Amino acid sequence: MKIYIVIFLTAFFSLNTASAPADSLQSIIVDGEQRQWRIYLPSGYAKDDLIPLVLNFHGSSSSPQAQADLSAFEKLAQLKGFMVVTPAAKYAPQGGGVTWNVDKIEGAVDDVAFIRQLIAHLKQQYSIDPARVYATGFSGGARMSSRLGCDLSQIIAAIGPVAGVRYPEDCQPSRPMPVITFHGKKDTVNHYEHQDNSAPYWRMGVQDALAGWIKNNQCQQPATEKVITADVTMLSYPKCQQGADIVFYRSANAGHTWPGSAQANVMAKFGLGNTDSATSATELIWQFFVAHPLP
């Protein structure tokens, strides 16, 4: 199953989008390793203006260019006036494609350290609003944004994992963390419910991961449910400590996809399932981020 997933996703991303050439990416050295990222600044940005930063993490076997195309966050950034930085993964476990070291495997690249140093570097170069640094991502990138909600909770204001929300077993945020997330019940890559054939990194279902964040944020239950479409239900937990709301868009028919993506037909062609076209994860994530700066 693990090898199949890697080959499958690699084929999708390599055929669907062309990776940006290495010299178009910016880089720094972290623990002796060159780490790279793609950056987008809206055309109206002025150096002295405080600007929000959205870190947008690509999925396993993917690339910054592919994630930019999948999410269309840069197009929204131009309209709304925020910076988008899409880091490049470098961790390559045996038998797998490049991904994020979410489980912090010793001896491999330290992706939490990379992002901590990247944010510090960007703050030296640009007038980034320290209260409005956010993390989102797809699949493996969703797991990475979840990890940052645990480990960099004093820096990251809110997270928006798509098709891969996690609450790692060693998660110890220093404060409640606002979370907006999306997942389809027909996701055959990151299963909605944990199964015997789930990938080794996928050790809990979506509901169990959400339960971790709900407990961390001390949210009152049950959730408020709102029917968005015939397939999509929004579950919200608005009564959490320090205003750290949790919002979950659950789809009955979506697969391993990004809601509202213009690449829906291509993803379906590669067997990743249906995409909810009536909701835009990108716009909803940004609206949630705007409402949840660092307290």
Secondary structure as UniProt FT lines:
FT   HELIX           2..16
FT   HELIX           22..24
FT   STRAND          26..30
FT   TURN            31..32
FT   STRAND          33..40
FT   TURN            43..44
FT   TURN            47..48
FT   STRAND          51..57
FT   TURN            60..61
FT   HELIX           64..71
FT   HELIX           73..80
FT   STRAND          83..87
FT   TURN            94..95
FT   TURN            102..103
FT   TURN            106..107
FT   HELIX           111..125
FT   STRAND          128..138
FT   HELIX           140..151
FT   TURN            153..155
FT   STRAND          158..162
FT   TURN            169..170
FT   STRAND          179..184
FT   TURN            185..186
FT   TURN            196..197
FT   TURN            200..201
FT   HELIX           206..217
FT   STRAND          224..227
FT   STRAND          232..237
FT   HELIX           241..243
FT   STRAND          246..251
FT   TURN            259..260
FT   TURN            262..263
FT   HELIX           264..269
FT   TURN            270..271
FT   HELIX           281..290
//
